[in-house]
Amino acid sequence: MIAVILGLLAALANASQALVSKRLTVHYPARQLIGVLFLWNTLVMLPFAPFVPWHWSPEVVALHLVSGVLMVVTAVAIWDMFDRGAASSTTTASALSPVAAVLFAAILLPGTFGAAQAAAAVVVTVGVLWALSGAFGEVGRAWVLWRVLAAAAGHGLLVVVTRMQADLGVGVVETYVVRVALAAVATLILFPPRDVPLSSTPVLIGRSLLITLSFVLIILGVQQGSPVVVQTLVATTPLFVLAVESWRSRTRPPMRILGAALLVVVGVLLILAG
C-alpha cells in the first residue's frame, strides 16, 4: 500500500515538472537545459550526502554507472519530445514504461511481482495510451517514436536497477546523488548551456525540486515494494497532465480520457488485490 501511495505522489510531481519543462522549452534550447537541470538536481540532495552511509563495492559502482547512462538516454529522448510536442504527448513514455519494468524485472528480479501486478501494468498502459491516442497524431514521426521507446525502456530498466541497488543496501541519497551527478557531467559536456542565462535560475531550481521529489518518491516506493507496482502508478502521469491541459484550455476532456481513467482505476485495484 505504501508503494502505491508513493507511486501516485511521484506521478503528481512528475506531471507538475512536465508542465514546467514544456514552458522552459519555449524560451531555451531543450538539450542545453538538461545538464543545468541535472546539476541543480544534484545540488538539491547534496547537503544530505555527509549524513548517510556510502557503498563502493564493484556491484554498486557498476549499477551507479548503468543508472547514470540510463538517466542521460532518457533525458535526451524526453527533452527532444518536449521541444516538439505537448507535455501530455511527451509523457507517453511514462505510459509504456510499466511493460518495460515487467520485462526487465522478470529477467533481473524474478519473484518481485505477481501475475496480478503484471496484469495491472498492461491494463494501465492500455488505458493511458488510449487517453493519448490523439497525441500520436501530433508526434507520429519515426524519430519521436524511437524516443518514446528509448525513454520508456530507460525508465523501466531504471526502476529495476534502483531495486537492485536497494537490495545491496544503497540508500535514497546515494542512489539519487551519484546517478544524477554522473548524468550532469555527461550532459554538460555533450550540450554546453551557452544559451541558458543566469536569470533562468529561479524557475530551473523550481523544476529541479519537482523532479527531485518525483525521483525520491520513486526510489522510496521501489525500496518499499515492487518496481513494477511503482512504475505502473507513475504511468498515470499523462492523465494528470491531460487534466491540467483540458482545464487550461477550458475544454471538456474527451470520453476516451474518462474511459482511460476507469482502466487506470482497474489497474490500481489489481495492484492492491495482488
Rosetta blueprint (number, residue, H / E / L):
1 M L
2 I H
3 A H
4 V H
5 I H
6 L H
7 G H
8 L H
9 L H
10 A H
11 A H
12 L H
13 A H
14 N H
15 A H
16 S H
17 Q H
18 A H
19 L H
20 V H
21 S H
22 K H
23 R H
24 L H
25 T H
26 V H
27 H H
28 Y L
29 P L
30 A H
31 R H
32 Q H
33 L H
34 I H
35 G H
36 V H
37 L H
38 F H
39 L H
40 W H
41 N H
42 T H
43 L H
44 V H
45 M H
46 L H
47 P H
48 F H
49 A H
50 P H
51 F H
52 V L
53 P L
54 W L
55 H L
56 W L
57 S L
58 P H
59 E H
60 V H
61 V H
62 A H
63 L H
64 H H
65 L H
66 V H
67 S H
68 G H
69 V H
70 L H
71 M H
72 V H
73 V H
74 T H
75 A H
76 V H
77 A H
78 I H
79 W H
80 D H
81 M H
82 F H
83 D H
84 R H
85 G L
86 A L
87 A H
88 S H
89 S H
90 T H
91 T L
92 T H
93 A H
94 S H
95 A H
96 L H
97 S H
98 P H
99 V H
100 A H
101 A H
102 V H
103 L H
104 F H
105 A H
106 A H
107 I H
108 L H
109 L L
110 P L
111 G L
112 T L
113 F L
114 G L
115 A H
116 A H
117 Q H
118 A H
119 A H
120 A H
121 A H
122 V H
123 V H
124 V H
125 T H
126 V H
127 G H
128 V H
129 L H
130 W H
131 A H
132 L L
133 S L
134 G L
135 A H
136 F H
137 G H
138 E H
139 V L
140 G L
141 R L
142 A H
143 W H
144 V H
145 L H
146 W H
147 R H
148 V H
149 L H
150 A H
151 A H
152 A H
153 A H
154 G H
155 H H
156 G H
157 L H
158 L H
159 V H
160 V H
161 V H
162 T H
163 R H
164 M H
165 Q H
166 A H
167 D H
168 L L
169 G L
170 V L
171 G L
172 V H
173 V H
174 E H
175 T H
176 Y H
177 V H
178 V H
179 R H
180 V H
181 A H
182 L H
183 A H
184 A H
185 V H
186 A H
187 T H
188 L H
189 I H
190 L H
191 F L
192 P L
193 P L
194 R L
195 D L
196 V L
197 P L
198 L H
199 S H
200 S H
201 T H
202 P H
203 V H
204 L H
205 I H
206 G H
207 R H
208 S H
209 L H
210 L H
211 I H
212 T H
213 L H
214 S H
215 F H
216 V H
217 L H
218 I H
219 I H
220 L H
221 G H
222 V H
223 Q H
224 Q H
225 G L
226 S L
227 P H
228 V H
229 V H
230 V H
231 Q H
232 T H
233 L H
234 V H
235 A L
236 T L
237 T H
238 P H
239 L H
240 F H
241 V H
242 L H
243 A H
244 V H
245 E H
246 S H
247 W H
248 R H
249 S H
250 R L
251 T L
252 R L
253 P L
254 P L
255 M H
256 R H
257 I H
258 L H
259 G H
260 A H
261 A H
262 L H
263 L H
264 V H
265 V H
266 V H
267 G H
268 V H
269 L H
270 L H
271 I H
272 L H
273 A H
274 G L
